[in-house]
C-alpha cells in the first residue's frame, strides 16, 4: 500500500525514539495503530457501500429485463390461449353434431376390457371381478392379522 520497506520502518522507529522518548513512544505507536485501523475500516465500509449501490443498480436493470420478458411471455400465452379456444370451439361443435348416446358407450365399455377400442372382449363379468377383488383383500387382511398379532404363551 505505502511501499515501506523494513529499513525505512527501522529508521522511522529510531527517529520516533529520539524525538518522543522511550516513555511516550509506545503510547504514540498504539494511538497511531488505532487510528490507522479505524481509517482502514472506514475505507472498507465506503468500498462496500459503493459496491452495494452498484449491485442494486445491476439488480434493477436485471429486474426490468425480467419483467419485460415476463410480459412478452404472457402476451404469447394469451395469443396461444385464443388459438386453442378457437380450436376447441370447433371441436365442441363437431362433438355436438355427433350422433350417439351414453347408453351406446356404456354397452361398448361393458363388452370391452377398458376404454380402448381395440381391446378384446371380456371373459368375465363385473360381479366376478368384484368378488375376486374382495377375496384378495380378505386373504391379505387375514395374513396381516395372523402375522402381526402378538402371541402370549
C-alpha positions in Angstrom: 0.0 0.0 0.0 2.6 2.6 1.1 5.5 0.6 -0.2 7.6 1.0 3.0 10.5 -1.4 3.5 12.0 -2.8 6.7 14.9 -0.4 6.6 12.6 2.6 6.3 10.5 1.3 9.2 13.5 0.9 11.4 14.6 4.5 10.5 11.2 5.9 11.4 11.2 4.0 14.7 14.7 5.3 15.6 13.7 8.9 14.8 10.5 8.5 16.8 12.5 7.1 19.8 14.9 10.1 19.7 12.1 12.7 19.2 9.4 11.3 21.6 11.5 9.4 24.1 11.1 5.9 25.5 8.1 6.7 27.7 5.8 8.2 25.1 6.8 6.1 22.0 4.6 3.0 23.0 1.6 5.3 23.6 2.0 7.1 20.4 2.5 3.9 18.3 -0.6 2.4 19.9 -2.6 5.6 19.1 -1.3 5.7 15.5 -2.1 2.0 15.1 -5.6 2.5 16.4 -6.2 5.5 14.1 -4.7 3.6 11.1 -7.1 0.6 11.8 -10.1 3.0 12.0 -9.1 4.6 8.7 -8.8 1.2 7.1 -12.2 0.1 8.4 -13.7 3.4 7.1 -12.2 2.9 3.7 -13.5 -0.7 3.6 -17.0 0.5 4.6 -17.0 3.1 1.8 -15.9 0.5 -0.7 -18.7 -1.9 0.5 -21.3 0.9 0.2 -20.2 1.7 -3.3 -20.2 -2.0 -4.3 -23.8 -2.4 -2.8 -25.0 0.6 -4.8 -23.6 -0.9 -8.0 -25.1 -4.2 -7.2 -28.5 -2.6 -6.6 -28.4 -0.8 -9.9 -27.5 -4.1 -11.7 -30.3 -5.8 -9.9 -32.7 -3.1 -11.0 -31.6 -3.5 -14.6 -32.0 -7.2 -14.4 -35.4 -6.9 -12.8 -36.6 -4.6 -15.5 -35.4 -7.1 -18.2 -37.1 -10.0 -16.4 -40.3 -8.0 -16.2 -40.2 -7.2 -19.9 -39.5 -10.9 -20.7 -42.5 -11.9 -18.4 -44.8 -9.5 -20.3 -43.7 -10.9 -23.6 -44.3 -14.5 -22.4 -47.7 -13.5 -21.0 -48.7 -12.0 -24.3 -47.6 -15.1 -26.2 -49.5 -17.3 -23.8 -52.6 -15.2 -24.2 -52.4 -15.4 -28.0 -51.9 -19.2 -27.8 -54.9 -19.4 -25.4 -57.1 -17.6 -28.0 -55.9 -20.0 -30.7 -56.6 -23.1 -28.5 -60.0 -21.7 -27.6 -60.9 -21.3 -31.3 -59.8 -24.9 -32.0 -61.7 -26.3 -29.0 -64.8 -24.4 -30.1 -64.7 -26.1 -33.5 -64.1 -29.5 -31.8 -67.0 -28.8 -29.5 -69.2 -28.0 -32.5 -68.1 -31.4 -34.1 -68.9 -33.3 -30.9 -72.4 -31.8 -30.6 -73.0 -32.9 -34.1 -72.0 -36.5 -33.3 -75.0 -38.8 -33.2 -74.8 -41.3 -30.3 -75.8 -41.6 -26.7 -74.2 -42.5 -23.5 -76.0 -45.8 -23.4 -74.2 -46.9 -26.6 -70.8 -46.0 -25.0 -71.7 -47.9 -21.8 -72.6 -51.0 -23.8 -69.3 -50.9 -25.6 -67.5 -50.4 -22.3 -69.2 -53.4 -20.8 -68.1 -55.6 -23.7 -64.5 -54.4 -23.9 -61.8 -54.6 -21.3 -61.4 -50.8 -20.8 -61.6 -47.7 -22.8 -59.5 -48.9 -25.6 -61.4 -49.5 -28.8 -59.2 -52.4 -29.9 -59.4 -54.2 -26.6 -60.5 -57.8 -26.5 -64.0 -58.8 -25.2 -64.1 -59.5 -21.5 -64.2 -63.2 -20.4 -65.7 -62.3 -17.0 -68.4 -60.2 -15.6 -68.1 -57.3 -13.3 -69.6 -59.3 -10.5 -66.9 -61.9 -10.9 -64.3 -59.2 -10.9 -65.6 -57.6 -7.7 -65.8 -61.0 -6.0 -62.2 -61.8 -6.9 -61.1 -58.4 -5.6 -63.0 -58.9 -2.3 -61.4 -62.4 -1.8 -57.9 -61.0 -2.4 -58.4 -58.2 0.1 -59.9 -60.6 2.7 -56.9 -63.0 2.3 -54.4 -60.2 2.6 -56.1 -58.9 5.8 -56.1 -62.4 7.3 -52.3 -62.7 6.6 -51.7 -59.4 8.3 -53.8 -60.3 11.3 -52.1 -63.6 11.8 -48.5 -62.4 11.3 -48.7 -59.1 13.3 -50.7 -60.5 16.2 -48.6 -60.8 19.4 -48.7 -64.3 20.9 -48.5 -64.7 24.6 -47.8 -68.3 25.6 
